[in-house]
Amino acid sequence: MQTLIVEEKDIDSGLDRDIRDLLVLCFPHVRDTFATARRWRGHVPLYSVILKDDDVLCAHVAVVDRAIQAGNQTVRVAGVALVCVTPCLRGRRLVDGALGASMKEAADRKFDCGLLFTHSPTNRIYARSGWIELAAETTRVENGQHIQIPPENIRMYYPLGMNRFPPGAIHLLGDKW
């Protein structure tokens, strides 16, 4: 299995197609979105981590570079998005390797922490990889409207440059990735 860190600017049309095909397979409820683009809510990843076996794409993690407000601090987060593993390869902990590589790269790039949003039961997958749940009230902005993210949308962070996430409410200063 080969792990690759790919800058967004270096993703060619073939790799773009392969990633979109994997996203359509893993997220069929939003297949129309990923049939034409790899961006969720318009956010462009800074880089992607891909796991390949020979020329077959097996897993993917996108990382978005974002500044958010946490309590009274501005925090640079590596926003983790579009995490997926080919269905026939699930259960082999490939996601652990992809997440680990994504956060190692984020640490090398001096991010304060990783941040992601998930639901139960997938939060357990992230927890076993060192992600920590946050209970903070979280606000996002969509079309100029400030919207509270509901509690069932679990917030998790991964310590990098900061060991502890700042206390207080979180404002994403934009839409979630």
Order of alpha helices (4+ residues) and beta strands (2+ residues): beta-alpha-alpha-beta-beta-beta-alpha-beta-alpha-beta-beta-beta-beta-beta
